Amino acid sequence: QALKSTIPVLEFNPDFVCKTANDKALRFFGLSRLELRSKNILDFLAPDYHEAWNKNKEKILTNDFTNFLLPFIGESDVKNYEVSITVTRNLNGDIGKLIFLLVKEVQDRVPAFAIN
C-alpha cells in the first residue's frame, strides 16, 4: 500500500479501459478521475508502440504477473517506465482487473515488448 502512494498506479478492466488511478498517476497524465475513466490503455501509450501492444496484449491476460518497459505519454512528454502488471482474478478464474505499477522511469533503454 505504501508503494502505491509513491509511484503512479493505474487499474484497468479486462478490456484495458482505465477504471481508476492514484494521485501520482493523475498528476503524471494531467487528467482528472472523471477524464481517466474513459481512457483505454492506448491513450496512455506512445503511438509508435500501439501496434506492438495490440499484437501482444492477450499474452498479458494469460499471466498473473508480468514486467514490461513501456513508453507512456505524460502531460508534457513521453517517458519510458518499467511497469509491473498484475492480473487479479475472482474465484471462478475470471479476470477482475489489471494493476499497472509504473515502478521506475528508465532513460538508458529503448522499450522492447517484454523485459521479463
N, CA, C and O of each residue as an XYZ file, in Angstrom:
464
protein
N       0.826     -1.199      0.000
C       0.000      0.000      0.000
C       0.867      1.259      0.000
O       0.559      2.233     -0.686
N       1.947      1.230      0.771
C       2.838      2.394      0.818
C       3.500      2.617     -0.537
O       3.665      3.759     -0.967
N       3.878      1.540     -1.208
C       4.483      1.644     -2.532
C       3.526      2.309     -3.508
O       3.938      3.130     -4.326
N       2.258      1.958     -3.423
C       1.262      2.514     -4.343
C       1.073      4.021     -4.186
O       0.565      4.674     -5.096
N       1.470      4.572     -3.061
C       1.317      6.014     -2.889
C       2.524      6.789     -3.409
O       2.455      8.008     -3.565
N       3.628      6.094     -3.678
C       4.846      6.780     -4.114
C       5.111      6.668     -5.611
O       5.959      7.387     -6.138
N       4.403      5.781     -6.304
C       4.590      5.617     -7.750
C       3.236      5.710     -8.453
O       2.204      5.474     -7.825
N       3.222      6.051     -9.746
C       1.953      6.065    -10.479
C       1.359      4.656    -10.580
O       2.060      3.698    -10.905
N       0.061      4.548    -10.297
C      -0.645      3.269    -10.363
C      -1.939      3.474    -11.145
O      -2.708      4.397    -10.876
N      -2.162      2.584    -12.127
C      -3.391      2.601    -12.926
C      -4.073      1.246    -12.796
O      -3.401      0.216    -12.738
N      -5.401      1.238    -12.749
C      -6.154     -0.008    -12.743
C      -7.083     -0.035    -13.947
O      -7.799      0.926    -14.227
N      -7.053     -1.180    -14.661
C      -7.844     -1.359    -15.878
C      -8.782     -2.548    -15.734
O      -8.527     -3.459    -14.946
N      -9.872     -2.534    -16.502
C     -10.730     -3.704    -16.573
C     -10.132     -4.675    -17.600
O      -9.129     -4.339    -18.230
N     -10.712     -5.862    -17.788
C     -10.144     -6.841    -18.731
C     -10.103     -6.362    -20.189
O      -9.390     -6.942    -21.008
N     -10.858     -5.316    -20.515
C     -10.831     -4.744    -21.867
C      -9.811     -3.616    -21.975
O      -9.771     -2.912    -22.984
N      -8.993     -3.440    -20.953
C      -7.961     -2.407    -20.886
C      -8.531     -0.989    -20.917
O      -7.923     -0.077    -21.479
N      -9.709     -0.815    -20.303
C     -10.277      0.516    -20.089
C      -9.950      0.893    -18.651
O     -10.180      0.110    -17.730
N      -9.417      2.087    -18.464
C      -8.988      2.518    -17.137
C     -10.182      2.727    -16.216
O     -11.177      3.346    -16.595
N     -10.070      2.211    -15.022
C     -11.122      2.344    -14.025
C     -10.759      3.337    -12.931
O     -11.624      4.060    -12.437
N      -9.499      3.377    -12.551
C      -9.062      4.298    -11.514
C      -7.543      4.439    -11.558
O      -6.847      3.678    -12.229
N      -7.058      5.421    -10.834
C      -5.618      5.653    -10.717
C      -5.361      6.412     -9.428
O      -6.260      7.043     -8.873
N      -4.135      6.345     -8.966
C      -3.805      7.111     -7.767
C      -3.446      8.552     -8.156
O      -3.334      8.879     -9.338
N      -3.270      9.389     -7.157
C      -3.000     10.819     -7.401
C      -1.717     11.036     -8.194
O      -1.648     11.942     -9.025
N      -0.716     10.225     -7.946
C       0.560     10.359     -8.660
C       0.359     10.131    -10.163
O       0.941     10.849    -10.976
N      -0.443      9.156    -10.533
C      -0.736      8.892    -11.945
C      -1.569     10.026    -12.544
O      -1.325     10.443    -13.676
N      -2.538     10.517    -11.799
C      -3.363     11.614    -12.300
C      -2.511     12.837    -12.618
O      -2.717     13.493    -13.640
N      -1.564     13.142    -11.752
C      -0.667     14.277    -11.990
C       0.235     14.027    -13.204
O       0.426     14.922    -14.027
N       0.788     12.820    -13.317
C       1.679     12.498    -14.428
C       0.958     12.646    -15.773
O       1.514     13.198    -16.722
N      -0.285     12.148    -15.848
C      -1.029     12.189    -17.106
C      -1.821     13.487    -17.280
O      -2.346     13.742    -18.364
N      -1.913     14.300    -16.246
C      -2.640     15.560    -16.344
C      -4.134     15.367    -16.542
O      -4.772     16.104    -17.294
N      -4.687     14.367    -15.858
C      -6.108     14.032    -16.009
C      -6.831     14.086    -14.675
O      -6.229     13.931    -13.613
N      -8.135     14.307    -14.755
C      -8.979     14.181    -13.565
C      -9.445     12.726    -13.478
O      -9.304     11.971    -14.440
N      -9.993     12.338    -12.345
C     -10.528     10.967    -12.221
C     -11.641     10.717    -13.229
O     -11.739      9.624    -13.787
N     -12.469     11.707    -13.462
C     -13.559     11.553    -14.418
C     -13.018     11.364    -15.837
O     -13.501     10.494    -16.562
N     -12.033     12.156    -16.245
C     -11.435     12.025    -17.575
C     -10.761     10.662    -17.744
O     -10.803     10.063    -18.819
N     -10.158     10.199    -16.695
C      -9.421      8.945    -16.720
C     -10.309      7.760    -17.067
O      -9.880      6.846    -17.772
N     -11.523      7.769    -16.585
C     -12.413      6.611    -16.716
C     -12.829      6.286    -18.146
O     -13.339      5.194    -18.399
N     -12.625      7.196    -19.078
C     -12.989      6.907    -20.465
C     -11.776      6.519    -21.303
O     -11.893      6.336    -22.515
N     -10.615      6.391    -20.668
C      -9.372      6.144    -21.402
C      -9.068      4.647    -21.520
O      -9.252      3.873    -20.582
N      -8.597      4.278    -22.703
C      -8.118      2.938    -22.991
C      -6.602      2.940    -22.792
O      -5.990      4.008    -22.800
N      -5.993      1.792    -22.619
C      -4.545      1.724    -22.435
C      -3.804      2.447    -23.563
O      -2.763      3.055    -23.314
N      -4.311      2.394    -24.783
C      -3.626      3.046    -25.906
C      -3.585      4.561    -25.759
O      -2.721      5.216    -26.342
N      -4.503      5.121    -24.992
C      -4.482      6.568    -24.735
C      -3.297      6.967    -23.858
O      -2.920      8.138    -23.815
N      -2.719      6.008    -23.170
C      -1.599      6.273    -22.274
C      -0.241      5.940    -22.896
O       0.790      6.445    -22.454
N      -0.248      5.083    -23.928
C       0.999      4.633    -24.541
C       1.369      5.482    -25.749
O       0.495      5.987    -26.452
N       2.666      5.637    -25.986
C       3.150      6.375    -27.155
C       2.623      5.708    -28.427
O       2.622      4.481    -28.519
N       2.172      6.499    -29.411
C       1.573      5.951    -30.643
C       2.450      4.948    -31.381
O       1.924      3.997    -31.959
N       3.747      5.124    -31.382
C       4.639      4.188    -32.069
C       4.589      2.788    -31.464
O       5.047      1.824    -32.077
N       4.046      2.682    -30.292
C       4.006      1.409    -29.581
C       2.660      0.695    -29.697
O       2.537     -0.447    -29.253
N       1.660      1.332    -30.278
C       0.308      0.758    -30.322
C       0.255     -0.594    -31.029
O      -0.391     -1.520    -30.538
N       0.918     -0.720    -32.162
C       0.865     -1.979    -32.908
C       1.461     -3.127    -32.100
O       0.882     -4.213    -32.045
N       2.604     -2.897    -31.481
C       3.237     -3.937    -30.658
C       2.339     -4.321    -29.486
O       2.216     -5.499    -29.150
N       1.711     -3.316    -28.864
C       0.811     -3.602    -27.742
C      -0.354     -4.470    -28.208
O      -0.676     -5.474    -27.571
N      -0.986     -4.088    -29.314
C      -2.148     -4.839    -29.806
C      -1.801     -6.279    -30.172
O      -2.628     -7.176    -30.005
N      -0.603     -6.504    -30.663
C      -0.184     -7.860    -31.014
C       0.051     -8.722    -29.781
O      -0.088     -9.943    -29.848
N       0.398     -8.114    -28.675
C       0.834     -8.870    -27.504
C      -0.058     -8.769    -26.269
O       0.217     -9.429    -25.266
N      -1.111     -7.967    -26.314
C      -1.893     -7.738    -25.096
C      -2.578     -8.991    -24.559
O      -2.763     -9.115    -23.348
N      -2.955     -9.917    -25.430
C      -3.617    -11.135    -24.950
C      -2.685    -11.982    -24.086
O      -3.138    -12.696    -23.192
N      -1.382    -11.899    -24.354
C      -0.410    -12.640    -23.539
C      -0.440    -12.164    -22.093
O      -0.246    -12.952    -21.167
N      -0.684    -10.877    -21.905
C      -0.730    -10.325    -20.549
C      -1.875    -10.956    -19.765
O      -1.737    -11.251    -18.578
N      -2.996    -11.159    -20.432
C      -4.175    -11.695    -19.753
C      -4.007    -13.148    -19.316
O      -4.749    -13.623    -18.456
N      -3.039    -13.860    -19.898
C      -2.835    -15.260    -19.522
C      -1.861    -15.417    -18.364
O      -1.743    -16.502    -17.795
N      -1.167    -14.348    -18.014
C      -0.214    -14.384    -16.899
C      -0.796    -13.646    -15.697
O      -1.635    -12.757    -15.846
N      -0.346    -14.023    -14.522
C      -0.790    -13.312    -13.323
C       0.104    -12.119    -13.008
O      -0.313    -11.179    -12.332
N       1.342    -12.167    -13.507
C       2.293    -11.108    -13.198
C       3.285    -10.995    -14.352
O       3.821    -12.002    -14.814
N       3.528     -9.767    -14.817
C       4.433     -9.534    -15.937
C       5.134     -8.197    -15.740
O       4.565     -7.274    -15.156
N       6.361     -8.091    -16.223
C       7.093     -6.828    -16.237
C       7.359     -6.411    -17.676
O       7.696     -7.240    -18.521
N       7.205     -5.122    -17.945
C       7.459     -4.579    -19.274
C       8.151     -3.236    -19.153
O       8.125     -2.594    -18.103
N       8.768     -2.826    -20.248
C       9.273     -1.469    -20.384
C       8.351     -0.809    -21.399
O       8.337     -1.196    -22.568
N       7.576      0.194    -20.961
C       6.563      0.812    -21.805
C       6.752      2.322    -21.886
O       7.106      2.958    -20.893
N       6.514      2.905    -23.078
C       6.585      4.363    -23.227
C       5.216      5.001    -22.961
O       4.280      4.811    -23.737
N       5.106      5.749    -21.878
C       3.854      6.405    -21.507
C       3.878      7.880    -21.905
O       4.907      8.549    -21.807
N       2.722      8.371    -22.356
C       2.582      9.775    -22.714
C       2.130     10.530    -21.472
O       0.983     10.406    -21.043
N       3.031     11.306    -20.902
C       2.685     12.113    -19.745
C       2.046     13.416    -20.186
O       1.792     13.622    -21.372
N       1.792     14.280    -19.244
C       1.169     15.564    -19.557
C       2.061     16.403    -20.477
O       1.562     17.153    -21.316
N       3.383     16.274    -20.316
C       4.279     17.131    -21.101
C       5.217     16.386    -22.038
O       5.771     17.000    -22.950
N       5.416     15.080    -21.847
C       6.328     14.349    -22.725
C       6.144     12.844    -22.577
O       5.336     12.383    -21.771
N       6.906     12.080    -23.368
C       6.871     10.617    -23.292
C       8.001     10.167    -22.376
O       9.140     10.616    -22.500
N       7.661      9.267    -21.451
C       8.665      8.719    -20.545
C       8.560      7.198    -20.559
O       7.464      6.636    -20.541
N       9.710      6.547    -20.592
C       9.751      5.093    -20.538
C       9.735      4.651    -19.086
O      10.518      5.130    -18.266
N       8.830      3.727    -18.781
C       8.723      3.214    -17.415
C       8.839      1.707    -17.396
O       8.310      1.010    -18.262
N       9.546      1.220    -16.386
C       9.487     -0.192    -16.082
C       8.161     -0.389    -15.370
O       7.887      0.262    -14.361
N       7.346     -1.278    -15.891
C       5.981     -1.448    -15.405
C       5.768     -2.874    -14.926
O       6.134     -3.835    -15.602
N       5.178     -2.990    -13.763
C       4.781     -4.276    -13.217
C       3.277     -4.399    -13.397
O       2.521     -3.562    -12.904
N       2.838     -5.436    -14.097
C       1.402     -5.629    -14.358
C       0.941     -6.877    -13.620
O       1.484     -7.966    -13.809
N      -0.068     -6.702    -12.779
C      -0.659     -7.811    -12.034
C      -2.094     -8.016    -12.504
O      -2.868     -7.062    -12.589
N      -2.444     -9.254    -12.808
C      -3.800     -9.606    -13.211
C      -4.474    -10.254    -12.009
O      -4.001    -11.272    -11.504
N      -5.579     -9.668    -11.546
C      -6.316    -10.263    -10.427
C      -7.524    -11.013    -10.982
O      -8.145    -10.588    -11.957
N      -7.841    -12.126    -10.349
C      -8.943    -12.979    -10.808
C      -9.900    -13.267     -9.655
O      -9.513    -13.252     -8.486
N     -11.157    -13.530    -10.010
C     -12.132    -13.917     -8.992
C     -12.021    -15.428     -8.739
O     -11.163    -16.086     -9.326
N     -12.858    -15.971     -7.892
C     -12.788    -17.395     -7.540
C     -13.044    -18.316     -8.728
O     -12.606    -19.467     -8.724
N     -13.750    -17.819     -9.746
C     -14.004    -18.618    -10.946
C     -12.868    -18.539    -11.954
O     -12.906    -19.203    -12.990
N     -11.859    -17.729    -11.658
C     -10.736    -17.573    -12.570
C     -10.914    -16.469    -13.589
O     -10.043    -16.257    -14.433
N     -12.039    -15.758    -13.524
C     -12.276    -14.655    -14.454
C     -11.461    -13.439    -14.025
O     -11.279    -13.194    -12.832
N     -10.974    -12.684    -14.998
C     -10.168    -11.507    -14.701
C     -11.037    -10.423    -14.084
O     -12.087    -10.066    -14.618
N     -10.580     -9.908    -12.949
C     -11.272     -8.816    -12.281
C     -10.711     -7.475    -12.712
O     -11.447     -6.578    -13.123
N      -9.379     -7.352    -12.609
C      -8.742     -6.096    -13.004
C      -7.274     -6.343    -13.273
O      -6.715     -7.379    -12.914
N      -6.666     -5.357    -13.916
C      -5.235     -5.354    -14.174
C      -4.657     -4.135    -13.482
O      -5.151     -3.021    -13.660
N      -3.623     -4.341    -12.702
C      -2.999     -3.246    -11.962
C      -1.630     -2.970    -12.585
O      -0.771     -3.850    -12.639
N      -1.443     -1.742    -13.051
C      -0.188     -1.309    -13.653
C       0.549     -0.439    -12.644
O       0.073      0.639    -12.288
N       1.698     -0.895    -12.185
C       2.557     -0.099    -11.314
C       3.689      0.453    -12.167
O       4.487     -0.318    -12.700
N       3.777      1.766    -12.306
C       4.869      2.390    -13.046
C       6.034      2.493    -12.074
O       6.208      3.509    -11.402
N       6.823      1.441    -12.006
C       7.814      1.246    -10.958
C       8.920      2.291    -10.997
O       9.219      2.922     -9.983
N       9.526      2.473    -12.162
C      10.580      3.488    -12.234
C      10.761      3.957    -13.665
O      10.565      3.205    -14.619
N      11.141      5.217    -13.788
C      11.445      5.777    -15.092
C      12.790      5.227    -15.552
O      13.734      5.131    -14.768
N      12.866      4.868    -16.828
C      14.079      4.286    -17.388
C      14.539      5.166    -18.540
O      13.777      5.426    -19.471
N      15.774      5.619    -18.479
C      16.283      6.509    -19.521
C      17.356      5.865    -20.380
O      17.698      6.401    -21.434
N      17.893      4.736    -19.960
C      19.019      4.154    -20.683
C      18.656      2.963    -21.568
O      19.545      2.311    -22.117
N      17.351      2.669    -21.716
C      16.924      1.555    -22.575
C      15.754      1.997    -23.437
O      14.958      2.852    -23.047
N      15.669      1.398    -24.610
C      14.557      1.645    -25.517
C      13.496      0.595    -25.239
O      13.845     -0.568    -25.036
N      12.208      0.952    -25.220
C      11.174     -0.040    -24.952
C      11.203     -1.184    -25.958
O      11.181     -0.977    -27.172
N      11.252     -2.372    -25.425
C      11.088     -3.582    -26.219
C       9.877     -4.236    -25.589
O       9.509     -3.863    -24.475
N       9.248     -5.180    -26.236
C       7.971     -5.610    -25.648
C       8.152     -6.183    -24.256
O       7.617     -5.609    -23.307
N       8.858     -7.257    -24.080
C       8.975     -7.840    -22.746
C      10.368     -7.612    -22.192
O      11.362     -7.751    -22.905
N      10.432     -7.263    -20.931
C      11.731     -7.175    -20.273
C      11.923     -8.337    -19.326
O      12.982     -8.481    -18.714
N      10.910     -9.161    -19.203
C      10.982    -10.260    -18.258
C      10.218    -11.447    -18.787
O      10.158    -12.486    -18.130
